[in-house]
Amino acid sequence: MSERCPWAGIDDTAYARYHDEEWGVPKIDDRVLFEKLVLEGFQSGLSWITILRKRENFRKAFHGFDAKRIARYGDKDIARLMADAGIVRNRLKIEATIDNARAYLKLADNGGLAAFLWGLLDGKPRINQHKAIREVAATSEDSKRLSKALKAEGFRFVGPTTMYAFMQATGMVNDHLVSCHRYEPCARLQRSFRLKAS
């Protein structure tokens, strides 16, 4: 097998598949970006593998990340989610997800989440050339800008570190090591990336 970024490991096939097929690939679908934003918020203080293993449970619990439905959640839904052992049962993060769905819907009326986020990056993914994992940052000026802009729109659990992880996952930045077999394929996708008009 070709070399892979060290964080993906070799013993967990789900983690390796996520690294090989998803991480670093530019995403433009609003619903996909909303799901990732929510899941990165739930990851805060935890490891991504914990969230990845529960991702299907999250999708079921949050009705496929249908923002219109989540925005209408009330006390009964919060109680249902707090009783769901298949997800991370954190009341603040659950309530933040509801607020984030409402903020997402407001953005939908003004071009959508993808246009908003990619617009803050001038529609250009950042392609790094890291040779060692220690070179990979936890935040960047871009992630700080995205965090500030999202908070201004009413989003929660979108701090600079969370947003940098989000950027890595959604192909807004390429942090595969240059020795990784996914570095160049993702770089090609990122170099050819164009923000489509909605």
C-alpha positions in Angstrom: 0.0 0.0 0.0 1.2 3.5 -0.8 2.3 5.8 2.0 -0.5 7.4 4.0 -0.6 10.4 6.4 0.4 9.0 9.8 -2.8 10.2 11.6 -4.9 7.8 9.5 -3.1 4.8 10.8 -3.1 1.3 9.3 -5.2 -0.7 11.7 -8.6 1.0 11.3 -10.1 0.4 7.8 -12.8 3.1 8.3 -10.2 5.7 9.2 -8.0 4.7 6.2 -11.0 4.8 3.8 -12.0 8.3 5.1 -8.4 9.5 4.5 -8.2 7.9 1.1 -11.6 8.9 -0.2 -12.9 12.0 1.6 -10.3 14.0 3.5 -8.9 16.9 1.4 -11.3 16.5 -1.5 -13.0 19.9 -2.3 -16.6 20.0 -1.3 -19.2 22.4 -2.7 -22.5 20.9 -1.7 -24.2 23.0 1.0 -25.8 20.0 2.8 -22.4 18.1 2.8 -20.7 21.2 4.2 -23.4 21.7 6.8 -23.0 18.1 8.0 -19.3 18.4 8.2 -19.6 21.7 10.1 -21.9 20.1 12.7 -19.7 17.0 13.0 -16.5 19.0 13.5 -18.3 20.9 16.2 -19.2 17.7 17.9 -15.6 16.6 17.6 -14.4 19.5 19.7 -12.5 18.0 22.6 -12.7 14.5 21.1 -10.9 12.6 18.4 -12.2 12.5 14.9 -12.3 8.7 14.8 -14.9 8.8 17.6 -17.1 11.0 15.5 -16.4 9.0 12.3 -17.5 5.7 14.0 -20.8 7.4 15.0 -21.4 9.3 11.8 -24.2 7.1 10.5 -25.9 7.3 13.9 -25.6 11.1 13.7 -27.2 11.1 10.3 -30.1 9.1 11.5 -30.5 11.1 14.8 -30.4 14.4 12.9 -32.7 13.4 10.1 -30.0 13.3 7.4 -28.8 16.8 8.5 -32.0 18.3 7.0 -31.4 21.9 8.3 -35.1 22.9 7.9 -36.1 20.0 10.1 -33.3 20.6 12.7 -34.2 24.3 12.9 -37.7 23.3 14.2 -36.3 21.0 16.9 -37.7 21.6 20.4 -37.4 20.2 23.9 -38.6 16.8 22.9 -36.0 16.5 20.2 -33.3 17.6 22.6 -34.4 15.0 25.1 -34.5 12.4 22.3 -30.9 13.2 21.3 -29.7 13.3 24.9 -31.0 9.8 25.3 -29.3 8.5 22.1 -26.2 6.5 23.0 -25.3 6.3 19.3 -24.2 10.0 19.2 -22.2 12.3 21.4 -24.7 13.4 24.1 -23.6 16.9 24.8 -26.5 19.3 25.3 -24.5 22.4 24.4 -23.5 20.9 21.1 -27.0 19.6 20.4 -28.4 23.1 21.0 -25.6 24.6 18.9 -26.6 22.3 16.0 -30.2 23.7 16.2 -28.8 27.3 16.2 -26.5 26.4 13.3 -29.3 25.0 11.3 -31.2 28.3 11.7 -28.1 30.3 10.7 -27.5 28.0 7.7 -31.1 28.6 6.5 -30.5 32.4 6.7 -27.4 31.9 4.5 -29.4 29.8 2.1 -31.3 32.9 1.2 -28.1 34.7 0.3 -26.2 32.3 -1.9 -25.7 29.4 0.5 -23.0 28.0 2.8 -20.6 26.9 0.1 -20.6 30.4 -1.6 -20.2 32.0 1.8 -17.3 29.9 3.0 -15.4 29.6 -0.3 -16.0 33.3 -1.0 -14.0 34.1 2.2 -11.1 32.2 0.5 -11.6 33.9 -2.9 -12.7 30.4 -4.1 -9.1 29.2 -3.9 -8.0 26.1 -1.9 -4.7 26.4 -0.1 -2.2 23.8 -1.2 0.5 23.2 1.5 3.7 21.2 1.0 4.3 19.6 4.4 6.9 16.9 4.7 6.2 16.0 8.4 3.1 15.9 10.6 4.8 18.4 13.0 4.6 21.0 10.2 0.8 20.9 10.0 -0.8 23.8 11.9 -3.9 23.7 14.1 -5.2 27.0 12.9 -4.5 29.6 10.2 -5.4 33.1 9.4 -8.0 31.7 7.0 -9.6 29.5 9.7 -9.6 32.5 12.1 -11.4 34.6 9.3 -13.9 31.8 8.7 -14.6 31.4 12.4 -15.2 35.1 12.9 -17.5 35.3 9.9 -19.5 32.3 10.9 -19.9 33.5 14.5 -21.2 36.8 13.1 -23.8 34.9 11.2 -25.0 33.1 14.4 -23.0 29.8 14.2 -21.6 28.2 17.3 -18.8 25.7 18.0 -16.9 27.1 15.0 -13.7 28.2 16.7 -10.5 28.6 14.6 -9.2 25.1 15.4 -12.5 23.5 14.6 -12.6 25.5 11.3 -9.1 24.5 10.4 -10.0 20.8 10.8 -13.1 21.6 8.7 -11.0 23.2 6.0 -8.7 20.2 5.9 -11.5 17.8 5.6 -13.4 19.7 2.9 -10.4 20.4 0.7 -10.2 24.1 1.4 -6.6 23.3 2.4 -4.4 20.4 1.4 -2.6 19.1 4.5 -1.8 15.7 3.2 1.9 15.2 3.5 3.7 15.4 0.2 4.8 11.8 0.6 1.2 10.7 1.0 -0.4 8.9 -2.0 -3.4 11.3 -1.7 -1.4 14.5 -1.8 -1.2 14.9 -5.6 -4.7 13.7 -6.5 -6.1 16.2 -4.0 -3.8 18.9 -5.2 -5.0 18.3 -8.8 -8.6 18.6 -7.7 -7.8 21.8 -5.8 -5.9 23.4 -8.6 -8.8 22.8 -11.0 -11.4 23.9 -8.4 -13.9 26.5 -9.4 -16.7 27.9 -7.3 -19.9 27.4 -9.3 -22.5 30.1 -9.4 -25.7 29.0 -7.7 
